[in-house]
Amino acid sequence: MKSFEEELGKIYIDLNLRSEVDIDDAISKLEDSNLKLKEKKLINLGYLYLAQDNASIAEKQFTKAVEIIESPYTLSHFGFYQYLTGNYIKAKEALLKAIELDSNDIELRAELVTVLLELGELDTADKINLKNIKYEPLNPKYYSERAQIATASLNFESAIYYSSFAILLDPNNSLRYSNRGVLSFSIGAYSESLVDLSKAINLNPDYPNYYLYRASANNALGNFNNASNDLETSLNLGLDNINKGYLEAKFNNFYLSGEIEKAFELYKDNIDEYSNNSNILYQVSTTLFQQENYQEALETIYKAISIESHIFSYTLLLFKILSKIKDNFDDAILLIENYKENYPMNFINFIEIIEILIKSKEINYAKKIILEALESYPESPKLYNLLCSVYHETGDKNKYEKNYKIYEEISRITKLLN
């Protein structure tokens, strides 16, 4: 006959798999059980109440457990509860106390690293993680942590490297493949992402999020039918159809496959859920602009920029919209000037702006931007060609001929070098 602890372990597994679990019955069994350690009983009750979405009663159980005895066991679970409920500072405090009581427990330090990552304390997390690796150099968990630290520092190549090392040490762990697949997706390595996510699904075919992630990779690769099937499977396995990741992947599935009307219908039906997704807002605004619905396009792209102001494609779209709905370029020009003050402009950014300005006959500002760009890219034949277009428009024959000769010479040298 199974012990109650074994039954409880099965309940936790079932909860993680989103299976039907009678939590009330589990709580009742635990209340009636004869666990020798009262603090252990309280902690298990805490997790069950948390699964029941009764956070206030759950916290009382964890707090009582710590009041009975401040041990690494009770403090670590109290800290984990605080972590699960988003109270990262309290989680950090509890784990530091636990480590004071048992400084040799590297699992406690590993838990602390996870909390520190949420708090953005990357340097401290990095130092603790390196200590853990020193003590257990073949523990894959610590290389996965190292990948998380690299990800938080936006060093995705290093994150993929450490994820790969973790997989090498633990080749049958589906989560490690999923993590590397998501990282590969973030740097545009969609084929590699698809391979890893498929491997994760082979190892654990019952986890809905793996299908959700793979749907995004399939969308990016143009495998729209496969993406649609993955999204359907994720729902069948219990994923909520208002999950933000699902809604984004579903919108992209419609949008990228050319089913714009369905994408817009989905957007309108779930507008609140999409309100903080800058990428979706950008795509919606782009379509509205193409449909010459400039006012709605303007309102939508402003929302996207309020979320992520540093993305140039958003600013460029706003520039295009303003140039269409205003009698002059004053607002559009001010927008570009403000962007240049806050963020670096690369070569492609300059070219896109200049071509719009020349097409719109905003010649003086186009010349100003070209001359600025030439300071950073003095050997660009493209910029000199655009400068020639400007002088052609203004009728300045001497400057046109002078710059055209420079354009020809730079083009000749570029061809020789290539």
N, C-alpha and C positions, 0 to 999 in steps of 0.2 A: 504493500500500500504506500502511495506517495505521501511524503511529509507535506505539511502545509506550506513550508518554504518552497518546495518544488512546485506546488500548485500556484503559489504566488508568482514564481518566476515565469510560469507558463502564461499567467494573466498579463504580465508585463510584455512578453513577446507578442501575445495576441493584440494588445493595445498598439504596439508599434506597427503591426501588420494591418491595422485598421479593421480587425475582425470584430464580430459582435461579442461584446463582453458585458456581463451583468455586473457592473461595478458595485451596485448596492449589495448584491449577494457577496461579492468579494470582501467588502467592508464588514459585513455582518459576520462572515467566517473569521476574519482577522480579529474582530472584537471578542469573539468567543474562543479564540485560540489560546494555547497555553505557552506562548513564547516566553522563555526564561528571562530574557533581557527586555525590560519594559521600554527602554529607549529604542530598541530595534522595532518593537511593535508600533511605537509612535511614528517612527520614520516611514515604515511601510504604509501606515494609515495616511500619512502626509502625501505620499505619492498617489495613493488611490483617490484621495479627496481632490488632488490637483487634476487627475485624469477626469474627475467629475466636474471640473471647472469651478470648484469651490475653493478658491485660493485663500480666502480668509481663514477657513477652518484648517486648511492644509498647513498654513504658516504656524498656527497654534500647535500643531503636532510636532513640527520640527523644533519650534522654540522650547516646548516642554522637554523634548529629548535632550537638548543642550543644557537645560536647567538641571536635569537629573545628573548628567556628567558631561563636562567639557573634555571630550576625547577627540583624537583625530577622526574617528569614525563619525561621531555626531556632528562635529564642526564641518567636515567635508560634505556631508549630506545637506546640512543647513546651507552651506555655500552653494551647493549644486541646485538646491531649490531656488535660492535667490537668483542664480544665473538663469534658470529656466523662466523665471518671471520678470527678467530684465533688470533686476536690481544689482548691477555689476559691482558697485562700490561695496555694498554689504557682502556680496559674494567674495570679493577680494579680501575684505577684513576677516571673514570667517576662515578662509583658506590660509591666510598668514598666521592666524592663531593655531590652526591645525599643524602647520609646518613647524612652528615654535615647539610644539609638543613632540613632534617626530620629524626631525630635520633630515632623516635618511630615507624618507618615503618619497621616491621620485614620482610616484603616481599623483601625489598631492601637488607636487611642483608642475606636473603636466596639466593638471586641472587649472592651476593658477595661470599658466600660459594662455589657456583658452579664454579666461576672464580678462587678462591683460590685453589680449587682442581686441576684445570688444571695447575696452576703455581707450584703445589707441596708444597704449604704452609699449611701443614696439621694441625699443632698446632694452627695456627690462625683460620683456618676453624672450628676446633673442639671447640674452645672457643666460637665463634659466634653461632655455632649450638646449644650448650648447653644453651646459653642465649635465643635462640628462643624457645627451648623446655620448658624452665622455664616460658616464657610468654604464650605459647600455648601448654600445655602438651598433648593435644589430637589431634594435627594436624599431620596427617600421613605423610605429605610432609617432616617434619623435621626428622622423623625416617628413611625415605628413604635417606635423606641426610646423616644421621649418618651411614647408611649402605654403602654409597659411600665412606665416610671417612675411614671406617674400611677396605673396599676393597682396597683403595689406600695404606693402611698400610699393605696389604696382610694378614689381619686377617679375613679370609673368614667365619669362624664360627660365629664371632660377626656380620658380615655383614648379614648373613642369619637370625640371631636372630632379628636384627633391621628391616629387610625386613618383617619378619613374623609379627612384631608388627604393621608395617605400613598396612599390609594386614588386620589384625584384626580390625583396625580403618577404613579401606576403602576396604571392601571385594569385591567390584564390579569394581575395577580398574585393567584393563588388564595389564598395564605396570608394576604394582607392582608384579604380578604373574610372568611376563616375567623376571623381574630383579632377583627374587629369583630363578627362574629356571636356569638362566645363572650362578648364583653363585653356585648352587648345582652341575651343570655340572663341574665347575672349580675344585671342590674337589672330583670328581669322583662319586658323588651320582646321577647316571644317571636315575634311576627309579623315584626318587623324582623330578628331572629336567623335565622328560617327563610329569609327572602329572601336574606340574605348567604351563608348556608351553601349554599343552592341554587346561587348564583352561583359559589361556590368549586368546587362539584362540576362545574358546566358547564365551568369552566376546566381542572379537573384531575380527571376522573372515576375515576382509578385510585388515589386516596389514601384508604385505609379510614377514617382518623380523621374525615374530613369527614362521612361517613355516620353515624358514631357521634355526632358533635355534633348533626347534624340530627335524629337519632332523639330526642335529649333535647328539642329544640325541638318536635318533633311530639308527643311525650308531653305536654309542658306545654300544648299547644294542644288536646289531646284527639284528635289524629289518630293513633290507636293502630295502625291497620293500616299506615299509612305509616311509622310508627316501627319497627314490626316488620320491614317490608321493608328499611328502611335498616340495621337491625342485621344482617339476613341478608346484605345486600350487603357490609357491613364484614367479615364472616367470610369470605365468598367471595374478598375481595381480600387476605386474609392476616392479618387481625386475630386475635389469640389469644382464644379464648373464656373465658380466665380473666383477661383484661385488666380492671383495676378499673373503668375507664370503661364498658366493655361490660357488666359485671355490674351496675353501678348502673343503667344505662339499661334493661337487660333486666328487672331487678326492678321498676323504675318502670313499665315497659310493662305487666307483669302486674298490678301493684298498682293503678295508676290506672285501668286498664280494668275493674277489678272481679274479676279472676281471682286472688283472694287465695290460694287453695290452691296454684296454680302458683308464685306469688311466694314462699310459705313453703317450698315444695319446693326452689326455687332457692337460697333463703337457707340451708337446712339442708345442701344439697350443697356449698355454698361458704362455710361459716361462718367459716373463717379469713380468706378474702379480704374478707369484709364486716366483720371485727372492728374496723377503724379507720374505718368509714364511719358517722359519727354520724347522718346523715339516714336511712339504711336502718335502723339500730338503733332510731331514734325511730318509724319507721313500723311496724316489727315489734312494738315495745312497745305502740303504740297499738292494734293489732289484738288482741294478747294481753289488753289491758285490756278491750276491748270484748267479748272472749270470757270475761271474768271469771276469766282465768288470772292472778291478781294477782301471785303470787310470781315467775313467769317474766317478767312485764311489769316488775316491780320490778328484777330483775337486769339486764334488757336496757337499761332507761332509765338505770340507773347507769353502764353502759358508755358510753352516748352522752354523758352529762354529763361523764364523765372526759375525753372528747376535746374537747368544746366546752361549757364550763360557763356561758358568757355568754348562751346562747340561751334566752329565757324560755319558749318553748313546751315545751322539755324539762323545765324546772323545774315548769311548770304540770302536765304529765302526771305527774311524780313526786309532786306535791302531791295530785293526784286518787287515785293509787294508794295512797299512804300513808293517805289519809283512808278508804279502803275496807278496808285490811287491819289497821288498828290500832283498839284500843278507844277511843282518844281522839285528839285532833288535836295532841298535843304535838310529835311529830316533824315533822308537816306544817307547823306554825306556825314551828318553829325553822328549817325549810328556807327559808321565805319571808323570815324576819328576816335570815338569812345572805345571801340573794340581794340584799335591799335594801341591805345594807351594802356590797356589792361592785359592783352594777350599777344603773343608773337604771331606774326603773319608769315606763312611759308610761301614758296614760289607759286604753287597752284592757287592759293588764296588770292594773291595779287593779280594773277592772270584772269581769274573769274570776274573779279571786280572791274578790272580795266576794260574787258570786252563788253560788259554791260554798259559802262559809261560811254564808250565810243559809239555803241549802237544807239544809245539814247541821246547822242550829240552833246553830252556833257564833257566837252573837249578840254577845257581848262583844268578841271579836276582830274580827268584822265591823265593829262600830262604830269600833274603834280604826283599822282600815285606811281606813274611809270618811273619818274626820276627818283622817287624814294626807293622803289624796288631795285633800281640799278645800283644803288649804294650797297645793297646786300648781294645782288647777282649781276656784277658788272660784265660778265662774259656770256650773257644770255642773248642769243640771236632773236628769240621770241620777243623779248622786251624791246629790242631795237626795231624790230618789224612793226610792233604796235606804236612805237614812237614815230616811225615814218608815217603811219596811218593818221596820227594826230596832226603832224605838220602838213600832210596832204589836205586834211580838212580845213586847216587854218590858211592854206595857200602860201605858206612860208617855204618857197622853193629852195633857198640856200640851205636851210636847216634840214630840209627833206633829203637833199642830195648828200649832205655831209653824213647824216646818220644812216643813209642807205648804204654808203660805202663801208661804214663800220659794220653794218649788218652783214654785208657780203663777205667781208674779211673774217669776221667771227664764225660765220657759217662755214667758210672754207676750212678754217683751222679745226672746227668741231668735226667735220667730216673726216679730215686726215687722222685725228685722234681716235675716231671710232673705227 
